[in-house]
């Protein structure tokens, strides 16, 4: 029998001094049965780092042809495609052809480094691609903070990120492996 998604209620407050974005998002998030708490929290962090009034969580793991997060224009054009994990070079290429901007948030320590070394040369031609890595230590600590009902506060200043989950603070240092442009 197939497992159902687990529903999370998340109040996400974003204070991004770098982008001058200050807003609170009330999110109902479906956690796929195969999704870990760590991945769920990385998804929330990626949402916060790209927060916008038109940013949406997608079906994610439940759909092969969608990113984890996207931002669309009213016409349906994709402004932003946000993927998590270690997508194949083919998926990165297809994503870059579908959206104006693509951000891949990788994590997983040594596995992520091996993935990046394998595909980085083939991604050089994509001016609309940005690749950001989170350390294994940071994402593991975030994963420990997950609960079905959460209040997340994400503060961004000078590229440094502080995540407060129900009062517990985790500092995350995103490392840009590839800048768009």
C-alpha positions as CSV (number, residue, x, y, z in Angstrom):
1,X,0.0,0.0,0.0
2,X,1.4,3.4,-1.0
3,X,2.2,5.8,1.8
4,X,0.6,9.3,1.7
5,X,2.5,12.5,2.0
6,X,2.9,14.0,5.5
7,X,1.5,17.6,5.8
8,X,3.6,20.2,7.5
9,X,2.2,23.7,8.5
10,X,5.1,26.2,8.4
11,X,5.1,29.9,9.1
12,X,8.2,31.2,7.3
13,X,9.4,34.7,8.1
14,X,12.1,36.0,5.8
15,X,14.3,39.0,6.5
16,X,16.7,39.2,3.6
17,X,18.8,42.3,4.1
18,X,20.8,41.5,0.9
19,X,17.6,41.7,-1.3
20,X,15.5,44.0,0.9
21,X,12.8,41.4,1.2
22,X,10.8,41.1,4.4
23,X,7.7,39.0,4.4
24,X,6.0,36.1,6.2
25,X,4.7,33.1,4.3
26,X,2.2,30.7,5.7
27,X,2.9,27.4,3.9
28,X,1.2,24.0,3.8
29,X,3.9,21.6,2.7
30,X,3.4,18.0,1.6
31,X,6.4,15.9,2.5
32,X,6.8,13.0,0.0
33,X,7.1,9.6,1.8
34,X,10.7,9.3,0.4
35,X,11.7,12.8,1.4
36,X,13.9,13.2,4.5
37,X,13.5,15.9,7.2
38,X,16.9,17.2,6.0
39,X,15.6,17.6,2.4
40,X,12.4,19.2,3.6
41,X,14.4,21.8,5.5
42,X,16.7,22.5,2.6
43,X,13.5,23.0,0.5
44,X,12.3,25.6,3.1
45,X,15.7,27.3,3.1
46,X,15.8,27.4,-0.7
47,X,12.3,29.0,-0.6
48,X,13.5,31.6,1.9
49,X,16.6,32.4,-0.1
50,X,14.4,33.1,-3.2
51,X,11.3,34.3,-1.5
52,X,9.0,36.4,-3.7
53,X,5.2,36.9,-3.7
54,X,4.9,34.7,-6.8
55,X,7.3,31.9,-5.6
56,X,5.5,28.5,-5.3
57,X,6.3,25.1,-4.0
58,X,5.6,22.5,-6.7
59,X,4.8,18.7,-6.6
60,X,8.6,18.3,-6.3
61,X,9.5,14.6,-5.9
62,X,6.0,13.6,-7.1
63,X,6.6,15.1,-10.6
64,X,9.5,14.4,-12.9
65,X,9.1,17.5,-15.1
66,X,8.9,20.1,-12.3
67,X,11.5,21.7,-10.0
68,X,11.0,21.8,-6.3
69,X,10.2,25.5,-6.4
70,X,9.3,27.8,-9.2
71,X,8.3,31.4,-10.0
72,X,6.0,31.9,-13.0
73,X,4.7,34.9,-14.8
74,X,1.0,35.3,-15.3
75,X,1.6,34.1,-18.9
76,X,3.0,30.9,-17.6
77,X,6.6,31.7,-18.5
78,X,9.1,30.4,-15.9
79,X,11.2,33.2,-14.3
80,X,12.9,30.9,-11.8
81,X,13.5,27.2,-11.5
82,X,14.9,26.0,-8.2
83,X,16.1,22.4,-7.9
84,X,17.5,20.6,-4.9
85,X,20.1,17.8,-4.6
86,X,22.3,16.5,-7.4
87,X,20.4,16.7,-10.7
88,X,21.9,15.1,-13.8
89,X,23.6,17.1,-16.4
90,X,20.6,16.4,-18.7
91,X,18.2,17.7,-16.1
92,X,20.3,20.9,-15.6
93,X,20.4,21.4,-19.3
94,X,16.7,21.0,-19.7
95,X,16.0,23.3,-16.7
96,X,18.2,26.0,-18.2
97,X,16.3,25.9,-21.5
98,X,12.9,26.2,-19.7
99,X,13.5,29.1,-17.3
100,X,15.1,32.5,-17.3
101,X,17.0,31.7,-14.1
102,X,17.9,28.3,-12.6
103,X,19.3,27.7,-9.1
104,X,20.5,24.3,-7.9
105,X,21.0,23.9,-4.2
106,X,23.3,20.9,-3.7
107,X,24.0,19.2,-0.4
108,X,25.4,15.9,0.8
109,X,29.0,16.6,1.6
110,X,31.5,14.5,-0.4
111,X,28.8,13.1,-2.7
112,X,27.9,16.7,-3.7
113,X,31.5,17.6,-4.4
114,X,31.9,14.5,-6.6
115,X,28.7,15.4,-8.5
116,X,29.8,19.0,-9.1
117,X,33.3,17.9,-10.3
118,X,31.6,15.6,-12.8
119,X,29.2,18.2,-14.3
120,X,30.8,21.6,-13.7
121,X,32.5,21.8,-17.1
122,X,29.3,21.0,-19.0
123,X,27.5,23.7,-17.1
124,X,29.9,26.5,-18.0
125,X,27.8,27.5,-21.1
126,X,24.6,28.2,-19.0
127,X,24.7,31.9,-18.1
128,X,21.3,31.5,-16.3
129,X,22.6,28.8,-13.9
130,X,23.6,29.3,-10.4
131,X,24.8,26.4,-8.2
132,X,24.9,26.8,-4.4
133,X,26.1,24.2,-2.0
134,X,25.2,23.7,1.7
135,X,27.6,21.8,4.0
136,X,26.6,18.4,5.3
137,X,26.9,19.7,8.8
138,X,24.5,22.6,8.2
139,X,21.8,20.6,6.5
140,X,22.0,17.7,9.0
141,X,21.5,20.3,11.8
142,X,18.5,21.8,10.0
143,X,17.0,18.3,9.5
144,X,17.0,17.8,13.3
145,X,14.8,20.9,13.7
146,X,12.0,19.7,11.5
147,X,8.5,19.3,13.1
148,X,5.0,19.1,11.7
149,X,4.2,22.6,12.8
150,X,7.1,25.1,12.7
151,X,7.8,28.7,12.9
152,X,10.9,29.4,10.8
153,X,12.7,32.8,10.8
154,X,15.4,33.1,8.1
155,X,17.7,36.1,8.3
156,X,20.1,36.8,5.4
157,X,22.8,39.4,5.6
158,X,26.0,39.6,3.5
159,X,25.4,36.1,2.2
160,X,25.3,34.6,5.7
161,X,22.1,32.8,6.8
162,X,20.7,32.3,10.2
163,X,17.7,30.0,10.6
164,X,15.7,30.0,13.7
165,X,13.3,27.1,14.1
166,X,11.0,27.5,17.1
167,X,13.8,29.3,18.9
168,X,16.7,27.0,18.0
169,X,19.3,28.7,15.8
170,X,21.2,27.1,13.0
171,X,23.8,29.1,11.0
172,X,24.2,28.1,7.4
173,X,27.0,29.2,5.1
174,X,25.9,28.8,1.4
175,X,28.9,28.4,-0.9
176,X,28.4,29.5,-4.5
177,X,30.0,27.0,-6.8
178,X,28.7,28.7,-10.0
179,X,27.4,32.3,-10.4
180,X,24.8,33.1,-13.0
181,X,25.9,35.5,-15.7
